[in-house]
């Protein structure tokens, strides 16, 4: 068992190092692009934003599904331990960075294109704040699962899985339809 933990720790360390290097490269490229303000910058930031949002949404949909199975697993069994590792990696390696990039790129796009002046944009931001709150809730729930203190049933996790869907639909309506001017 100690070999599995050591392997898991070294794999996690490698994943963190790769994520740190990737984030550093992206931040340096972003700083250079911001400084020189090339014509193509807005479209590429939009691409970055969409990719980050898709990655974040995948995590927001998948993590509650993992919780459904984790809630049904025997607390001290091997599947529960595997779910803890999967949940932590999903949060730290995919969801956290994707959320941060979504926010950073989204705020830059909102500022550069709209100056934060459109009502639909504020409703979109409210939806994204809701998604961020759900992300925080999932993160805290993962910590509770880690110590064996889950508070919800598998059925409740299935129902909670609908929250990001509703918020995502709100955000998409605001971006595409742009009601309220």
N, C-alpha and C positions, 0 to 999 in steps of 0.2 A: 504494500500500500504506500509506503514512503517513496518508492520509485515513481508511482503514479503522481503523487503530489509534487515531487521534484520536477518531473517532466512537465506537469501542468504549470508549475511556477516558471520554468524556463521558457515554455511556449508563451505564457502570458507576458513575460519580460521582453521577448522578441517582438511580440505584437505591439506592446507599448512603445518600444524603440522605433519600430517601423511607422507607427502612427505619429510619433513625435517628429520624425524626420519628414514625413509627408506634410504634416501641418506646417512645419517650418518652411519648407519649400513653397507651399501655397501662399503663406503669409509674405514671404520675400517677393514672390512674383506679384502678389496683389499690391504690395507697397511700391514696387517699381512701376507697375501699370498705373496706379493712382498718381504717382509723381509725374509721369510723362503724359498721362491722359490721352492715349491713342484713340482714334475714331472707333475702333472695334471693341473698346473696353466694355461698353454697356451690354452689348449682345453676349459677350463671353461671361460677364458676371451673371447675366440672366441664365445662361446654360449651367453655370456652377450652382446657382440657386435652385434650379429645377432638379438637377441631379441630387443635391443635398436633401431637398424636400422629399423626393422619392425614397431615398435611403432612410430617412427619418420615419416616414410613414410606414415603410415596411416593418421597421422595428416596433412602431406603435401598434401595428396589427398583430405581429408575431409574438411579442412578449406576453400579452394576456393569454394567448393560446398556449404558450408554454406553461403559464400559471394554471391553466385548466388541468393539464396533465400532471403538473407538480402537486396540485391540491389533492389529486386522487392517489398519488404515490405514497407508499409507506415512508413515514418521516425519516427513519434511520436507514432506509434501503439504498442500494446502489443507484437506482434510477433517480431518487431525490438528489443525491450528490451530483449526478451528471446534470440534472436540471439547474442546480445552483451554478455550476461552471458555465453552462450555456447562457443562462440569464445574465451573469456578470459580464461575460465577454460581449454579448449583444449590446448591453448598456454602455460599456466602456469603449469598445472598439468601433462600434457602428453608430448607435443612437446618439451618444453624447456629442461626438465630433460632428455628426450630420446636423444635429439641432443647432449647434453653435455656428456652423457655416450657413445654415438656412437663415438664421437671424441676421448674421453679419451681412451676407449678400442681399437679403431682402430689405434690410434697413437702408443699405447703400442705394439699391434700386429705387426705393420709395422716395428717398431724399433727392436723388439726381433727376428722376423723371417727373415726380409729382410735387416735390417740396412738402410732402405730408399734408397737402391741402384738400384732398378729395375725401368725401364722407365714406365712400365705399372702401377706401384704403384703411380708414380707421376701424371699420367693421371687420375687414380682413385681419388687421392686427389684433383685434379682440379675439377672433377665432384662433389665431396663432398663440395668443396668450393662453387660451383654453387648452390647446394642444400641449403647450409647455407645462401647464399645471398637471395635465394627465401624465406627462413624462415624469414629472417629479413624484407623483403618486405611485407610478410603476416602479421607479427607482427605490422609493422607501419600502414598497411591498417586496421587492426583490431582497432587500436587506432583512426584512422580517422572515421571508422564506429561508434565508441563509441560516438564521438562528432558530428555525423551527417554530415561528410564531405567526404563521399565516392566519389571517382573520376572516377570509372569505372562502366560500364553497366553490367547487368547480362550476356550478350553475351561475353563481354570482359573477365569476370571472368571464363566463360566456356573455353575460349581459353587459359587463363593463367593456367588453371588446367592441361594442357598438358606439361607444363615446367618440373615438377618433374618427369614425365614419361620418357621424353627424357634423362634427366640427370641420372635417375636410370638405364636405359638401358646401357648407357655409363659405369657406374660404374660396373654393372654386367658383361659386356663384358671384362673389364679390369681384374676383379677378376677371372673369369672362363677361358677365352681364354688366358689371359696374353700375348698379342701381344708385340712385341718389346723386347723380352727377359725377 
